[in-house]
Amino acid sequence: MAGAAGRPSEERRLVTCMFVDLVGSTDMTMRLGAERLKRELGVAFAELSGILTGHGGTVEKYVGDAIYAIFGAPIAHEDDALRALRAAEAIREWCVTRGAAHEHPFTVRVGVETGEAVIDLEAAATTRQQMSVGAVVNIAARLQQRAEPGEVLVGPTAREAAGTAAELEPLGAAELKGIGALPIWRLVRVGTGAMPQLAFVGREAELSLLDLALQRAVKGRSVLAVVSGPPGQGKTRLVQEFLRERARDAHHIATRCRPADETGVFAPVREILGVTTIDALADQIARLCPDDSECERVVAGLAESAGIASARGSLASLPAAEREDEIVQAWRRYLGLLGTERLVVLAIDDIHWADAWLVKLIDRLTFAGPRLLVVATARPEFAESAGIRPSGDRFFIELEGLDAEEAGRLAALAGGDDRLVQRAEGNPLFLVELARAGERQDLPLTLQGALGARLDQLSHSDRRLLSLAAVAGERFGAADAAFIAQREPAEVSAALARLADLHYLDASEAGYRFHHGLVRDVAYGRLLAAERIQAHARVARERMHPEDAEGLAYHWWAALRPPDAEWVWAGSVDLPAMRREGFHALLAAGRRHAEHFVIEQAVELIGRALQLADADRDRAEAHRALAAAYQRVLRQDEAWSHLKDALALYRRSGTVPVELYVELVDAAKYYGAFRERPTDATVAGIIDAGRAAAQAAGDARALAAIVGAQAQYFVNTHDTEPEAAAPYVDEAVAAAEASGDPKVTHAAVMLKLAFLEISGRYDEMGRILEIERADPDPDSFRRLFHAIRWASYQLATAQRVAAAEGVAEAMRLAEPMGPHNRTHAWAQATETFVALGEWEEAIALAQRTAKVVREESGTAFCAS
């Protein structure tokens, strides 16, 4: 199979692109001269680059007087769009500050947009040239060109990703060169419009565990509680609710850890202390500590742990072990002083980002330390990798998803419904964001950012393995992943076990599944289209069992669906054969779903097969399959339309299968299920054509089926003059017996019984029923309708006891059946109860019928 996959270092990513253009350099050339201007530009570019990288951006290149930067590659963050807007705001402020300090200030024009781009991670790590390609790059450049000096213009996707955290002024639609009309916004400021917080739902068991930890601390213990879970599971919110509602009387100190390259290793400690200088720290400790000599030791230990320079009492000269002991002792004394009157609760968010020395400090402080409660939130892998010593004062609380009831309540609060619950899999953040996204099916940008950031914690090799394993689907085995990734099975097995330990995957005896379906979506979405498409084709041809219709249909559609497949497979000699394989797989899967009455899915699958069909006969087969699916739920207008399309396609291809005429006449006989039924003349023409085709082919079974359908059509359409249908019914029975097919014969007998009943020919009806009821092994459906006919016959002949027995048998047979067949039995029972004068039973059964009809709105009823 040929194709055009990219290099392994390339990924599709959601990124935010920013172009920053320095304005004023042309005028300054005339005033300053080229040499001095070059120096000033160099200084300006260096300062602007520092601002961009300081906010998490990556400067890709300089284009004339402009800087192009990306947020989200090579490392993604949960809030890349917001980081870009904060950087743009800082750059604007830089212009003002620089203007006040220099006689030749610059100003800037900035364009920002978010979108999907192909990122070359190898280039990102080396040259940073041509590391990103995508429409989003062009849009950001056009926005920058359109901006006025001092203005930051923002595209629609960046605006959506920023949410309410940025104040943006709408400017309407703008015509961008080479792109077209696009709505744009002007950045006013960042940091306003916080999203209102929803009511807290569930988590009673987890709150009870935190309560227990709190009570142990109140009694004088030093306690650590770690709340772990994947992104969005509600770790931080749980801790906030606990502190507000259950630990309100404690002295709260809070900090949040971030990767060291963002904030530095000392930032969390400085936030706990609330100071950044040695003088401020000394003043704070002096207010708590009455002993000056002890005070100096505490200050020295705290300053060392916070990275605060101290000319006096420094611990830097001590050996490592002694230095660590002094720091721990200083913290124990400090926290003891803070907790003299009330319990100290230290809340540490995202402790998995903390430097190892800080984790070790927390371990020592909460292992036989001062009266203290530390509540930390962490990713799932933290508890296993942190090296925290076990004790009775350690609580590890792993958050699972909300249960269905709790998730439903949260969905309702967020403005969503129960349809979101399954997709979110109980994750509160995912559920809320999906609800806020409304009817849109694509993944909200906030979730793409959060999940992308978590994926970027992995090595490139592990991240790529996850993306390729996602091709296999939600569940897969190690052999599947090794096949798709084209790596050694032993190496892949070890990597998958590691990813399961890190809670990206769940392991079971059957293999692996993604810990959350949305993680799989984001990992899968990072593959280049060509690589993804070719992998699906390989799986379909080399890994799927021939009888796995659903699996084959999934992979072939992913490999061949337009529009990407059109350019990926352009010029491939394998394409016609692949399209044919894909067509048959999708058609088989669609028919299987129709057989199980999963009609909407069946229609979707067969519709996809139709898109892959390259010949008229294949298209005709697809239309026949669609008709059969619709007819199962008596949507006769759609069924008839597709059968007529199939007839036209067969005629164009040369010959019409006799079975198609049978299907057409069979569809027409359900005349009451049409909104606009075909005319008698149209049906008669099809009957004549079908009879002629069956006779020409010598196909007795097909002829019997056509004649039987014709008879049923006449019985149905001549219910006020049943004798007019008598010749057709007799011909149908004769043709059925001549065919030798038991199913066709049974259908003819059932038709004969219905005809005799509406004609009032009960003596003939009784004789046939006696013979039919003597059959030792008829199917349950057949026995049900024989029981109904038997009750009707006995009632009509005034045999009331026998009629009641027939009704009782029909009710017993119908009870385990679906609502449609149950109401057939109930309708006959109601008539019998009325005839017997048993009005209470008749009314009760009528009410029961009405209830089922209301509750089973998706069922087509014909006897209610």
FILUM-43015 format. One record per residue (C-alpha): residue number from 1; residue in one letter; x, y, z. Coordinates in steps of 0.5 Angstrom, whole numbers. Example, Ala and Ser with C-alpha at 12.3 -4.5 7.8 and 13.67 -1.06 7.14 Angstrom:
% residues 2
- nudo/kegu/px/py/pz
- 1/a/25/-9/16
- 2/s/27/-2/14
% end
This chain:
% residues 864
- nudo/kegu/px/py/pz
- 1/m/0/0/0
- 2/a/3/7/-2
- 3/g/2/13/2
- 4/a/5/19/4
- 5/a/6/19/12
- 6/g/11/24/15
- 7/r/17/23/20
- 8/p/16/20/26
- 9/s/18/27/30
- 10/e/12/30/27
- 11/e/5/31/30
- 12/r/-2/34/29
- 13/r/-3/39/35
- 14/l/-7/44/38
- 15/v/-3/51/38
- 16/t/-4/58/39
- 17/c/1/62/34
- 18/m/3/69/35
- 19/f/6/74/31
- 20/v/9/80/34
- 21/d/11/86/29
- 22/l/16/92/31
- 23/v/13/98/29
- 24/g/17/104/28
- 25/s/23/101/25
- 26/t/23/105/18
- 27/d/22/112/21
- 28/m/28/110/26
- 29/t/33/108/21
- 30/m/32/115/18
- 31/r/34/118/25
- 32/l/39/113/28
- 33/g/42/110/22
- 34/a/43/103/20
- 35/e/48/101/25
- 36/r/45/104/31
- 37/l/38/101/29
- 38/k/41/94/29
- 39/r/43/94/36
- 40/e/36/97/38
- 41/l/33/92/34
- 42/g/37/86/37
- 43/v/36/89/44
- 44/a/28/89/43
- 45/f/28/82/40
- 46/a/32/79/46
- 47/e/27/83/51
- 48/l/21/81/47
- 49/s/23/73/46
- 50/g/24/73/54
- 51/i/17/75/55
- 52/l/15/70/50
- 53/t/19/64/53
- 54/g/17/67/60
- 55/h/10/65/59
- 56/g/11/59/56
- 57/g/12/60/49
- 58/t/17/58/44
- 59/v/20/63/39
- 60/e/20/59/32
- 61/k/23/65/28
- 62/y/24/72/26
- 63/v/21/75/20
- 64/g/24/82/18
- 65/d/21/86/24
- 66/a/17/81/27
- 67/i/17/75/31
- 68/y/13/69/30
- 69/a/12/64/37
- 70/i/8/58/38
- 71/f/5/56/45
- 72/g/3/49/46
- 73/a/9/46/42
- 74/p/14/42/44
- 75/i/11/42/51
- 76/a/3/43/51
- 77/h/0/47/57
- 78/e/-7/47/60
- 79/d/-8/54/58
- 80/d/-4/56/52
- 81/a/-9/60/49
- 82/l/-9/64/55
- 83/r/-1/64/56
- 84/a/-1/67/49
- 85/l/-6/73/51
- 86/r/-2/74/57
- 87/a/4/75/53
- 88/a/1/79/49
- 89/e/-1/84/54
- 90/a/6/84/57
- 91/i/9/86/51
- 92/r/4/92/50
- 93/e/6/94/57
- 94/w/13/93/55
- 95/c/12/98/50
- 96/v/10/103/55
- 97/t/15/102/60
- 98/r/21/102/54
- 99/g/17/108/51
- 100/a/18/112/58
- 101/a/26/110/59
- 102/h/28/111/51
- 103/e/28/117/47
- 104/h/26/112/41
- 105/p/21/107/43
- 106/f/18/102/39
- 107/t/11/100/39
- 108/v/8/93/37
- 109/r/2/90/32
- 110/v/0/83/35
- 111/g/-4/77/32
- 112/v/-6/71/36
- 113/e/-10/65/34
- 114/t/-11/58/36
- 115/g/-12/52/31
- 116/e/-9/45/29
- 117/a/-2/45/26
- 118/v/3/40/24
- 119/i/9/41/29
- 120/d/16/38/27
- 121/l/18/36/34
- 122/e/25/35/32
- 123/a/26/42/29
- 124/a/23/45/35
- 125/a/29/42/39
- 126/t/34/44/34
- 127/t/33/49/29
- 128/r/26/51/30
- 129/q/26/53/23
- 130/q/19/50/19
- 131/m/17/47/26
- 132/s/10/49/25
- 133/v/5/48/18
- 134/g/-2/50/18
- 135/a/-8/55/17
- 136/v/-7/57/24
- 137/v/0/60/22
- 138/n/-3/64/16
- 139/i/-9/67/20
- 140/a/-5/69/26
- 141/a/0/73/21
- 142/r/-6/76/17
- 143/l/-9/79/24
- 144/q/-2/82/26
- 145/q/-2/85/19
- 146/r/-9/88/20
- 147/a/-8/90/27
- 148/e/-6/98/29
- 149/p/0/100/33
- 150/g/-1/98/40
- 151/e/-7/93/38
- 152/v/-7/86/39
- 153/l/-12/82/35
- 154/v/-15/75/37
- 155/g/-18/70/32
- 156/p/-25/66/34
- 157/t/-21/60/36
- 158/a/-17/63/41
- 159/r/-22/67/43
- 160/e/-26/61/45
- 161/a/-20/58/48
- 162/a/-19/64/53
- 163/g/-26/63/55
- 164/t/-28/69/60
- 165/a/-21/69/63
- 166/a/-20/75/58
- 167/e/-24/81/56
- 168/l/-24/82/49
- 169/e/-28/87/44
- 170/p/-31/84/38
- 171/l/-30/88/32
- 172/g/-34/84/27
- 173/a/-32/80/21
- 174/a/-26/82/17
- 175/e/-24/80/10
- 176/l/-17/77/11
- 177/k/-12/76/5
- 178/g/-12/69/2
- 179/i/-17/67/8
- 180/g/-24/70/7
- 181/a/-28/73/12
- 182/l/-27/72/19
- 183/p/-30/74/26
- 184/i/-24/78/30
- 185/w/-23/81/37
- 186/r/-19/86/40
- 187/l/-16/84/47
- 188/v/-17/89/52
- 189/r/-14/86/58
- 190/v/-13/79/61
- 191/g/-16/76/68
- 192/t/-23/78/68
- 193/g/-30/75/68
- 194/a/-28/68/72
- 195/m/-33/63/71
- 196/p/-38/62/76
- 197/q/-37/55/80
- 198/l/-42/50/80
- 199/a/-45/47/86
- 200/f/-41/41/89
- 201/v/-44/34/88
- 202/g/-42/28/91
- 203/r/-35/25/94
- 204/e/-38/24/101
- 205/a/-34/18/102
- 206/e/-28/22/100
- 207/l/-30/27/105
- 208/s/-31/22/110
- 209/l/-24/20/110
- 210/l/-21/27/110
- 211/d/-25/28/116
- 212/l/-22/22/119
- 213/a/-15/25/117
- 214/l/-17/32/120
- 215/q/-19/29/127
- 216/r/-13/25/128
- 217/a/-9/32/127
- 218/v/-13/36/132
- 219/k/-11/30/137
- 220/g/-4/32/136
- 221/r/-2/28/130
- 222/s/2/30/124
- 223/v/-2/27/118
- 224/l/-1/27/111
- 225/a/-7/26/106
- 226/v/-6/26/98
- 227/v/-12/26/94
- 228/s/-10/23/87
- 229/g/-13/22/80
- 230/p/-13/24/73
- 231/p/-14/31/70
- 232/g/-21/34/71
- 233/q/-23/29/77
- 234/g/-24/34/82
- 235/k/-18/34/86
- 236/t/-17/41/88
- 237/r/-25/42/88
- 238/l/-25/37/93
- 239/v/-20/40/98
- 240/q/-23/47/97
- 241/e/-30/44/99
- 242/f/-27/40/105
- 243/l/-23/46/108
- 244/r/-29/51/107
- 245/e/-34/46/110
- 246/r/-30/42/115
- 247/a/-24/45/117
- 248/r/-26/52/117
- 249/d/-23/53/124
- 250/a/-16/52/122
- 251/h/-10/56/120
- 252/h/-10/55/112
- 253/i/-4/56/108
- 254/a/-4/54/101
- 255/t/1/53/95
- 256/r/1/50/88
- 257/c/7/47/85
- 258/r/9/48/77
- 259/p/14/45/73
- 260/a/21/48/75
- 261/d/22/51/68
- 262/e/16/55/69
- 263/t/17/58/76
- 264/g/23/55/79
- 265/v/24/50/85
- 266/f/23/55/91
- 267/a/17/58/89
- 268/p/12/54/93
- 269/v/16/55/99
- 270/r/16/62/98
- 271/e/9/62/97
- 272/i/8/58/104
- 273/l/12/63/107
- 274/g/9/69/104
- 275/v/16/73/103
- 276/t/21/73/98
- 277/t/27/77/102
- 278/i/31/75/108
- 279/d/29/82/112
- 280/a/21/80/111
- 281/l/22/73/113
- 282/a/26/75/120
- 283/d/21/80/121
- 284/q/15/75/121
- 285/i/19/70/125
- 286/a/21/75/130
- 287/r/13/76/131
- 288/l/12/69/133
- 289/c/19/67/136
- 290/p/21/70/143
- 291/d/28/67/143
- 292/d/33/71/139
- 293/s/38/65/138
- 294/e/32/60/136
- 295/c/29/65/132
- 296/e/36/66/128
- 297/r/36/58/127
- 298/v/29/58/124
- 299/v/30/64/120
- 300/a/37/60/117
- 301/g/33/54/116
- 302/l/27/57/112
- 303/a/31/62/108
- 304/e/35/56/106
- 305/s/29/52/104
- 306/a/26/58/100
- 307/g/32/59/96
- 308/i/33/66/100
- 309/a/40/69/100
- 310/s/42/70/107
- 311/a/49/73/109
- 312/r/48/71/116
- 313/g/47/64/119
- 314/s/47/61/112
- 315/l/47/53/112
- 316/a/50/53/106
- 317/s/57/50/109
- 318/l/54/45/112
- 319/p/54/37/110
- 320/a/48/35/106
- 321/a/45/31/112
- 322/e/46/36/117
- 323/r/44/42/113
- 324/e/37/37/111
- 325/d/36/36/119
- 326/e/37/44/120
- 327/i/32/45/115
- 328/v/27/40/118
- 329/q/28/43/125
- 330/a/27/50/123
- 331/w/20/48/119
- 332/r/18/44/125
- 333/r/19/50/130
- 334/y/16/55/125
- 335/l/9/50/124
- 336/g/9/49/131
- 337/l/9/56/133
- 338/l/4/58/128
- 339/g/0/52/131
- 340/t/0/54/138
- 341/e/-7/56/138
- 342/r/-10/53/132
- 343/l/-9/47/128
- 344/v/-5/49/121
- 345/v/-7/46/115
- 346/l/-2/46/109
- 347/a/-6/45/102
- 348/i/-1/43/97
- 349/d/-4/43/90
- 350/d/-1/39/84
- 351/i/5/36/89
- 352/h/7/31/83
- 353/w/11/38/80
- 354/a/14/39/87
- 355/d/22/38/87
- 356/a/24/32/90
- 357/w/27/35/96
- 358/l/20/39/98
- 359/v/17/32/97
- 360/k/22/29/102
- 361/l/21/35/107
- 362/i/14/34/107
- 363/d/15/27/108
- 364/r/19/28/114
- 365/l/15/34/117
- 366/t/9/29/117
- 367/f/12/23/120
- 368/a/12/24/127
- 369/g/12/31/127
- 370/p/9/37/130
- 371/r/1/38/130
- 372/l/0/39/123
- 373/l/-5/37/117
- 374/v/-2/37/110
- 375/v/-7/36/104
- 376/a/-4/35/97
- 377/t/-7/34/91
- 378/a/-3/29/85
- 379/r/-3/26/79
- 380/p/-5/18/80
- 381/e/3/16/79
- 382/f/5/20/85
- 383/a/3/16/91
- 384/e/7/10/88
- 385/s/14/14/86
- 386/a/14/19/91
- 387/g/17/15/96
- 388/i/13/17/102
- 389/r/14/12/108
- 390/p/7/9/110
- 391/s/4/10/117
- 392/g/-3/10/120
- 393/d/-2/18/119
- 394/r/-2/17/112
- 395/f/-8/17/108
- 396/f/-8/16/100
- 397/i/-15/18/97
- 398/e/-15/16/89
- 399/l/-21/19/86
- 400/e/-25/15/81
- 401/g/-31/18/77
- 402/l/-37/20/79
- 403/d/-43/15/79
- 404/a/-48/16/74
- 405/e/-53/19/79
- 406/e/-48/24/81
- 407/a/-46/25/74
- 408/g/-53/26/72
- 409/r/-54/32/77
- 410/l/-47/35/75
- 411/a/-49/35/68
- 412/a/-56/38/70
- 413/l/-53/44/74
- 414/a/-48/45/68
- 415/g/-54/46/63
- 416/g/-53/39/60
- 417/d/-57/32/60
- 418/d/-55/25/61
- 419/r/-53/24/54
- 420/l/-46/27/56
- 421/v/-45/22/62
- 422/q/-43/17/58
- 423/r/-38/21/54
- 424/a/-35/24/60
- 425/e/-34/17/64
- 426/g/-36/21/71
- 427/n/-30/26/70
- 428/p/-33/32/73
- 429/l/-29/37/69
- 430/f/-30/34/62
- 431/l/-37/33/64
- 432/v/-38/41/65
- 433/e/-34/43/59
- 434/l/-38/38/55
- 435/a/-44/41/57
- 436/r/-42/48/56
- 437/a/-40/46/49
- 438/g/-47/45/48
- 439/e/-49/41/41
- 440/r/-42/41/38
- 441/q/-39/34/38
- 442/d/-32/36/37
- 443/l/-28/36/44
- 444/p/-28/43/47
- 445/l/-21/47/47
- 446/t/-20/47/55
- 447/l/-20/39/55
- 448/q/-16/39/49
- 449/g/-11/43/53
- 450/a/-11/39/59
- 451/l/-11/33/56
- 452/g/-5/35/51
- 453/a/-1/38/57
- 454/r/-2/31/61
- 455/l/1/27/55
- 456/d/7/32/54
- 457/q/9/29/61
- 458/l/11/23/57
- 459/s/17/22/53
- 460/h/16/22/46
- 461/s/17/15/45
- 462/d/11/13/50
- 463/r/7/19/47
- 464/r/8/16/40
- 465/l/6/9/42
- 466/l/0/11/46
- 467/s/-2/15/39
- 468/l/-1/9/35
- 469/a/-4/4/40
- 470/a/-11/9/39
- 471/v/-11/7/32
- 472/a/-13/0/35
- 473/g/-19/3/38
- 474/e/-21/4/46
- 475/r/-19/-3/48
- 476/f/-13/-7/45
- 477/g/-7/-12/46
- 478/a/0/-11/47
- 479/a/1/-15/40
- 480/d/-4/-10/37
- 481/a/0/-4/39
- 482/a/7/-7/37
- 483/f/4/-9/30
- 484/i/1/-2/29
- 485/a/8/1/32
- 486/q/12/-4/28
- 487/r/16/-5/35
- 488/e/19/-11/38
- 489/p/13/-14/42
- 490/a/17/-15/49
- 491/e/19/-7/49
- 492/v/12/-5/47
- 493/s/9/-10/53
- 494/a/14/-6/58
- 495/a/12/1/55
- 496/l/5/-1/56
- 497/a/6/-3/63
- 498/r/9/3/65
- 499/l/3/7/62
- 500/a/-2/3/66
- 501/d/2/5/72
- 502/l/2/12/70
- 503/h/-6/11/69
- 504/y/-6/13/62
- 505/l/-8/6/61
- 506/d/-12/1/65
- 507/a/-9/-6/65
- 508/s/-14/-13/65
- 509/e/-13/-20/63
- 510/a/-16/-18/56
- 511/g/-11/-13/55
- 512/y/-11/-5/55
- 513/r/-16/0/55
- 514/f/-15/8/55
- 515/h/-16/10/62
- 516/h/-21/15/59
- 517/g/-24/15/52
- 518/l/-22/23/51
- 519/v/-15/21/53
- 520/r/-15/17/47
- 521/d/-18/22/43
- 522/v/-13/27/44
- 523/a/-7/22/43
- 524/y/-10/19/37
- 525/g/-11/26/34
- 526/r/-4/28/34
- 527/l/-2/23/29
- 528/l/-1/26/22
- 529/a/-7/24/17
- 530/a/-3/20/12
- 531/e/0/16/18
- 532/r/-7/15/21
- 533/i/-10/13/15
- 534/q/-5/8/13
- 535/a/-5/5/20
- 536/h/-12/3/20
- 537/a/-11/0/13
- 538/r/-6/-5/15
- 539/v/-10/-7/21
- 540/a/-16/-8/17
- 541/r/-12/-12/12
- 542/e/-7/-16/17
- 543/r/-10/-16/24
- 544/m/-18/-17/23
- 545/h/-22/-23/23
- 546/p/-26/-24/17
- 547/e/-32/-25/21
- 548/d/-31/-19/25
- 549/a/-36/-14/21
- 550/e/-36/-8/26
- 551/g/-28/-8/27
- 552/l/-27/-9/19
- 553/a/-32/-3/18
- 554/y/-29/1/23
- 555/h/-22/1/20
- 556/w/-24/1/13
- 557/w/-28/7/14
- 558/a/-22/11/18
- 559/a/-17/9/12
- 560/l/-22/11/6
- 561/r/-27/16/9
- 562/p/-26/23/5
- 563/p/-23/28/4
- 564/d/-16/26/7
- 565/a/-16/19/4
- 566/e/-17/22/-3
- 567/w/-10/25/-3
- 568/v/-7/20/2
- 569/w/-8/14/-3
- 570/a/-8/19/-9
- 571/g/-4/14/-15
- 572/s/-4/8/-11
- 573/v/-6/2/-15
- 574/d/-9/-2/-8
- 575/l/-14/4/-8
- 576/p/-20/0/-12
- 577/a/-19/-7/-8
- 578/m/-19/-3/-1
- 579/r/-25/1/-3
- 580/r/-29/-6/-5
- 581/e/-26/-9/1
- 582/g/-29/-3/5
- 583/f/-35/-3/2
- 584/h/-37/-10/3
- 585/a/-35/-9/11
- 586/l/-39/-3/12
- 587/l/-45/-7/8
- 588/a/-44/-13/13
- 589/a/-44/-9/19
- 590/g/-50/-5/17
- 591/r/-54/-11/16
- 592/r/-52/-14/22
- 593/h/-54/-8/26
- 594/a/-61/-8/22
- 595/e/-62/-15/24
- 596/h/-61/-13/31
- 597/f/-66/-7/30
- 598/v/-60/-2/31
- 599/i/-63/2/26
- 600/e/-60/9/26
- 601/q/-53/6/26
- 602/a/-55/1/21
- 603/v/-57/7/16
- 604/e/-50/11/18
- 605/l/-46/4/16
- 606/i/-49/3/10
- 607/g/-49/10/8
- 608/r/-42/10/9
- 609/a/-41/4/4
- 610/l/-45/7/-1
- 611/q/-40/13/-1
- 612/l/-35/7/-3
- 613/a/-39/4/-8
- 614/d/-35/4/-15
- 615/a/-41/0/-19
- 616/d/-48/1/-20
- 617/r/-49/-6/-17
- 618/d/-46/-5/-11
- 619/r/-50/2/-10
- 620/a/-56/-2/-11
- 621/e/-54/-7/-6
- 622/a/-53/-2/-1
- 623/h/-60/1/-3
- 624/r/-63/-5/-2
- 625/a/-60/-6/5
- 626/l/-62/1/7
- 627/a/-69/-1/5
- 628/a/-69/-7/9
- 629/a/-67/-3/15
- 630/y/-72/2/15
- 631/q/-77/-4/14
- 632/r/-76/-7/20
- 633/v/-79/-1/24
- 634/l/-84/0/19
- 635/r/-81/7/16
- 636/q/-84/5/9
- 637/d/-83/11/5
- 638/e/-76/11/6
- 639/a/-76/3/5
- 640/w/-80/4/-2
- 641/s/-75/10/-4
- 642/h/-69/6/-3
- 643/l/-72/0/-7
- 644/k/-74/4/-13
- 645/d/-67/7/-13
- 646/a/-64/0/-13
- 647/l/-69/-2/-18
- 648/a/-66/4/-23
- 649/l/-59/2/-21
- 650/y/-60/-5/-23
- 651/r/-63/-4/-29
- 652/r/-58/1/-31
- 653/s/-53/-5/-30
- 654/g/-56/-10/-34
- 655/t/-61/-15/-30
- 656/v/-65/-14/-24
- 657/p/-65/-20/-19
- 658/v/-72/-23/-18
- 659/e/-71/-22/-10
- 660/l/-72/-15/-11
- 661/y/-79/-15/-14
- 662/v/-81/-19/-8
- 663/e/-78/-14/-3
- 664/l/-82/-8/-7
- 665/v/-88/-12/-7
- 666/d/-87/-14/0
- 667/a/-86/-7/2
- 668/a/-92/-4/-1
- 669/k/-97/-9/3
- 670/y/-95/-5/9
- 671/y/-100/0/6
- 672/g/-102/3/13
- 673/a/-95/5/15
- 674/f/-94/10/9
- 675/r/-94/17/9
- 676/e/-95/17/2
- 677/r/-96/10/-1
- 678/p/-95/8/-8
- 679/t/-101/8/-12
- 680/d/-105/1/-14
- 681/a/-102/2/-21
- 682/t/-95/2/-19
- 683/v/-95/-4/-15
- 684/a/-99/-8/-20
- 685/g/-94/-6/-25
- 686/i/-88/-8/-20
- 687/i/-92/-15/-19
- 688/d/-93/-16/-26
- 689/a/-85/-15/-28
- 690/g/-84/-19/-22
- 691/r/-88/-25/-24
- 692/a/-85/-25/-31
- 693/a/-78/-25/-28
- 694/a/-79/-31/-23
- 695/q/-83/-35/-28
- 696/a/-77/-34/-33
- 697/a/-72/-36/-28
- 698/g/-76/-42/-26
- 699/d/-76/-39/-19
- 700/a/-82/-42/-15
- 701/r/-80/-40/-9
- 702/a/-79/-32/-11
- 703/l/-86/-33/-15
- 704/a/-89/-36/-9
- 705/a/-86/-30/-5
- 706/i/-89/-25/-10
- 707/v/-96/-28/-10
- 708/g/-96/-28/-3
- 709/a/-94/-21/-2
- 710/q/-99/-19/-8
- 711/a/-105/-23/-4
- 712/q/-103/-19/3
- 713/y/-103/-13/-1
- 714/f/-110/-14/-3
- 715/v/-112/-17/3
- 716/n/-110/-10/7
- 717/t/-113/-6/1
- 718/h/-119/-9/1
- 719/d/-121/-10/8
- 720/t/-128/-7/7
- 721/e/-129/-12/1
- 722/p/-125/-18/3
- 723/e/-128/-23/-2
- 724/a/-125/-19/-7
- 725/a/-118/-22/-5
- 726/a/-120/-29/-4
- 727/p/-117/-31/-11
- 728/y/-111/-28/-9
- 729/v/-110/-31/-3
- 730/d/-112/-38/-6
- 731/e/-107/-37/-11
- 732/a/-102/-35/-6
- 733/v/-103/-42/-2
- 734/a/-102/-46/-8
- 735/a/-96/-43/-10
- 736/a/-93/-43/-3
- 737/e/-94/-51/-3
- 738/a/-91/-51/-10
- 739/s/-85/-48/-7
- 740/g/-83/-53/-2
- 741/d/-81/-48/2
- 742/p/-83/-48/10
- 743/k/-83/-41/11
- 744/v/-86/-39/5
- 745/t/-92/-44/6
- 746/h/-92/-41/14
- 747/a/-93/-34/11
- 748/a/-99/-36/6
- 749/v/-102/-40/12
- 750/m/-102/-34/17
- 751/l/-105/-30/11
- 752/k/-110/-35/10
- 753/l/-112/-35/17
- 754/a/-113/-27/17
- 755/f/-117/-27/11
- 756/l/-122/-32/14
- 757/e/-122/-29/20
- 758/i/-124/-22/17
- 759/s/-129/-26/12
- 760/g/-132/-29/18
- 761/r/-131/-36/15
- 762/y/-130/-39/22
- 763/d/-131/-46/20
- 764/e/-125/-46/15
- 765/m/-121/-42/20
- 766/g/-122/-47/25
- 767/r/-120/-53/21
- 768/i/-113/-50/19
- 769/l/-112/-48/26
- 770/e/-113/-55/29
- 771/i/-108/-57/24
- 772/e/-103/-52/26
- 773/r/-104/-52/33
- 774/a/-102/-60/33
- 775/d/-95/-58/30
- 776/p/-90/-60/36
- 777/d/-85/-55/35
- 778/p/-87/-48/32
- 779/d/-83/-42/33
- 780/s/-85/-38/39
- 781/f/-88/-32/34
- 782/r/-92/-37/30
- 783/r/-95/-40/37
- 784/l/-97/-33/39
- 785/f/-101/-32/33
- 786/h/-104/-38/33
- 787/a/-106/-37/40
- 788/i/-109/-30/38
- 789/r/-113/-33/32
- 790/w/-115/-39/36
- 791/a/-118/-34/42
- 792/s/-121/-30/36
- 793/y/-124/-36/33
- 794/q/-127/-39/39
- 795/l/-130/-32/41
- 796/a/-133/-32/34
- 797/t/-136/-39/35
- 798/a/-139/-37/42
- 799/q/-134/-42/46
- 800/r/-133/-37/51
- 801/v/-129/-42/56
- 802/a/-124/-44/50
- 803/a/-123/-37/48
- 804/a/-121/-35/55
- 805/e/-116/-41/55
- 806/g/-113/-38/48
- 807/v/-113/-31/51
- 808/a/-109/-34/57
- 809/e/-104/-38/53
- 810/a/-103/-32/48
- 811/m/-102/-27/54
- 812/r/-97/-33/57
- 813/l/-93/-33/50
- 814/a/-93/-25/49
- 815/e/-90/-24/56
- 816/p/-83/-24/55
- 817/m/-83/-21/48
- 818/g/-83/-14/46
- 819/p/-88/-9/47
- 820/h/-90/-9/40
- 821/n/-92/-17/40
- 822/r/-95/-16/47
- 823/t/-100/-11/45
- 824/h/-102/-16/40
- 825/a/-104/-21/45
- 826/w/-107/-15/50
- 827/a/-112/-13/44
- 828/q/-115/-20/43
- 829/a/-115/-21/51
- 830/t/-119/-14/51
- 831/e/-124/-16/46
- 832/t/-125/-23/50
- 833/f/-126/-19/56
- 834/v/-131/-14/53
- 835/a/-135/-20/50
- 836/l/-135/-24/57
- 837/g/-137/-18/60
- 838/e/-131/-18/65
- 839/w/-130/-10/65
- 840/e/-125/-9/70
- 841/e/-120/-14/67
- 842/a/-122/-10/60
- 843/i/-120/-3/63
- 844/a/-114/-5/67
- 845/l/-111/-8/61
- 846/a/-113/-2/57
- 847/q/-110/2/62
- 848/r/-103/-2/62
- 849/t/-103/-2/54
- 850/a/-104/6/54
- 851/k/-98/6/59
- 852/v/-93/2/55
- 853/v/-95/6/48
- 854/r/-93/12/52
- 855/e/-87/9/55
- 856/e/-84/6/49
- 857/s/-85/11/44
- 858/g/-80/8/39
- 859/t/-84/2/38
- 860/a/-88/2/32
- 861/f/-95/-1/34
- 862/c/-101/-4/30
- 863/a/-105/-7/35
- 864/s/-106/-2/41
% end
